[in-house]
Amino acid sequence: MKSLGLAVVVAVALTLCGCDGKKGEKSEYDTGLKKLTTKDTVVGTGREATKDDAVFVLYKGTFIKDGKQFDSNMDDPESSMPFMVQFKYGGVIQGWLDGIPGMKEGGTRIIDIPYKDAYGDTGRDKIPPKADLRFEIKLLYVLKDSEKNVIDSVDTKVGSGPVAKEGDTVTIHYKGTYLSGKQWDNSRERGDPVTFPLKITEEGMPGLIYGIQGMKAGGVRTLVLPPSMAFGMSGSESVKGNQPIKIVVELLKVNGAGA
């Protein structure tokens, strides 16, 4: 994923800057925008973001003046990870804190931000002083405090074999991705199905253990897991910590019996 480069740009470009600098100087990037405006180009249908939540987004930042792009994790989402915003803790420009709440999962919003709600009179890194900015935000996932252990699941194919229950041994193929689409593992591509018991262990992924239960052999289920039900804050060798993930599970066998 343009991993290091994007991480550095995000860390620098989205950090709050409340500095006051050369207030008297005119800036060609000041378009005269006086207040933040938003426009939903796609209205989402999922959970609605509030200022009590954390959200995971794709974004593209441009200058309102000339449309020139200065940052993005949206150009090639399958090689990028979603960016997390925790409204309670700030860490991003005020225009994001005010402009994202009210969006629903699956939605896309254009946010025009006056420089006073962005990087102020001094600018930062690639952002010149007094620059009015436009961000295109795609909201992928809303994480609510009350739903930190909630698993979203959809059966795309219902199997005809035995039902998987707690304690059973299952054999599966799976494809794991970030919500941006970036793949972190695919057992079918490796030709290596995985067999394990449906019980909670220190090494196991709780969301996968719970999410498979109730499936029938031969079925296919898509799971979206919050971080606490996936790899937690620390992550794993292949998955960054504190990220929700998607796993498409194909249940091959339950206790050795297939469909």
N, C-alpha and C positions, 0 to 999 in steps of 0.2 A: 504494500500500500504506500506508496510514497511515505512510508512510515515515519521516519525521523523528520523529514522535511515538513510534512503536514503537522506533526505534533508540535514542532517548534513554532511554526507560523500560528497555529491555533493558540498556543500558550501565550504568545506575545500579542497577537492581533486581537484577541478577544478579552484580554485582561482589562479590568476597569481602569480608566485613566481620568482622574478628577482634577488634573493639573490645570492651572491657569498660567498662560504664558504671554505671548506678545499680542495682547488683546487689540491693540490699535492697528495692527497690520492687516491689510486686505488680503484675502485668499481667493485664488481663482476657483477653488473647489467649494466655496461657499455659494450655494445656489439661491440663498434667500429663504430656504425652508425654515419655517418657524416652529412647527410641531410635528411630532411623529404621526405618520399615517400608515394604515394597513389596507391590503386588498387581498382577499382570498381568491386564488385562481382555481383551487380545488378545495372543496369543503369535505373534510374528513367525516367518517362515520363511526370512528372508535371512541375511546375515552377522551374526555375533554381535559385539557391542561389547565391547572390553577397554579397560583403562586405557592401553594403548599407542596407541589409535586417536584419530581425530577423528570426531565424529558431527554429523549435521544433523537438527534436531528441530523439531517444532511443540510448543507447550506452553501450558498454562493454569494460572495460579497463583491459589489461593484461601486464605482463612484457615480453618483447621480449626474455629475457634470458631463462626463463623456462616455459612460458605460464601460469603462475599462475595468476588467476584473483584477482584484488584488488578492483574493483567497477563495478556496473552495475545497470541499470534500465531496462535491456532487458530480464533478466531471466524469469520474470513473468510479461509481459507488462500489462496484464489485472488487475494487482493490483498496477500498477505504473502509474505515470503521466509523460508526455514528459518533457524534460528539455529544457528550452529556452536559446538560445544564441543570444545576440545582438552584432553584430560585431563592431558597432560604439563605444560601451562603454567598450569593452574588458570584463574583469571579468572571463576569462577562459585562459588556457595556450595558448601560441603562436602557438603551433602545431595545435590547433583547429581553431584558427583564420585564419591560412594559409591553412589548409587541408580540410575544409568543403566547402568553396565557389567553385562553379562549379558543385556541386552535384545537382540533380533534385529530386523533390518530388517522393517518392516511391523507391528511390535508396538506396543501401547499399555500404559503402566504408570502406576499411581497411586503416588506417593511421598509419604508423610507424614513431615515433617521437624521434629524438635524445634528450638526456637529457637537452641539452642547450635550446631547445624549449619546455621543459616540466617543471621540478622542479629544474633544475640546479644542482649545486655542493652540495647543502645542503639537497635536498629532502624535503618532508613535510608529516606529519602524517604517513600513510601506505607506502609512497613512499620513499625508501632509497636514499641516495645521488647518483648522476650520474646514474640514472636509465633510460634506453631507454624503451619507452612505445609503446604499440600497442593498438589502439582503433578501434573497429568496430562500425560504426555510421550508423544508419538507419534514413534517413531524412523523417519526416512525413509531415511537413508543412512549407511553406515559406511565411512569412508575409512581403509584400512590402509596403512602405509608401503610394504608389499610390493606393493600393488595401485594405486599412484598413477597408473599408465598403463594400467590395465585398463578396457576398454570392455564394458559390459553391452549385449547386443542380443537382440531378439526379433523374428522375422518374423511379422507378423500377416497378410500376404498374400505368397505367392510368385509372382513374375512369370513370364511366359512368353517374354519377349524376350531380347535379348543380355545376357550377363553383364558387369558392370562390373569392369574391371581397372585396376591402377595405370597411370597415364598416359592413360587414356581421358578423353574429355570427356563430362560427364553434365549432364542437365537434370532438376531436381527441384522439387517443392513441399515445403515443410517447415513444421512448427509447433514453435516452441521455447518451453519453459516451465521455470520452476524446479521443483524436486521437490514443492513445495507445490501446484503447479497454476497459479501465477501466470504468465500468458503474457507473453513479451517480444517475440515476432515470429510472424507467420503469413503466408507468401507467398501462400497461396491466398486469404486474405481480401483481400489487396492485388491479387490477379489478376496476380501478377508472378512467374512461375517463374524460377529461378536456373540459369544455365549456367556451369560452371567445370571445369577439368581436375583429375583425381584425382592431384595431386602436392603434396608438402609445400612451402609457401612461408611467408615471414615473416607474411603477412597471413592465411593460411588457418588453419582450425581442424583440427588434426591428427586429433582424434577423429572428425570428420565425414568426412575423407578416407579414413581407414582403415575406418570403419564402413560406408561405402557399398560398398566392394569386396566382390565376391561376390554382390551383389544382381543380380536380373534385372529388366530394364525391365518396368514394370507392377506391380512389387512394392512392398510397404510394410513398413518396418522401424522399430522403436522403439529408439533408442540412449539410454543413460544414460552420461554422460561425467563423469569426475572433473575437477576444476578444471584440472589440468595438461594435459588433452586437450581442453579447451574454451577459456576465455578467461583462464586463469591467474590470477595474483594481482591483476593490474591491472584485469581486466574489460574492458568495452567501453562504448560509448555507451548501450547498452540493457541490458547485463547487469552486475550487480555482481561484483567480483572475488572469487576464492576460493570460488565456488559451483559445486557439481555441477549439471548441467542435463540435461533430457530433450529429445530432438529426434525427432519422428516424421517420417520421410523417405518420400516417395512418388517413386519413380524413374520419370520419364517417358520419358527417352531416353538411350541410350548411343551416342555418336558419331553423333547425329542419328537413330538408329533406335529406334522405339518397340516396344511389345509386339505 
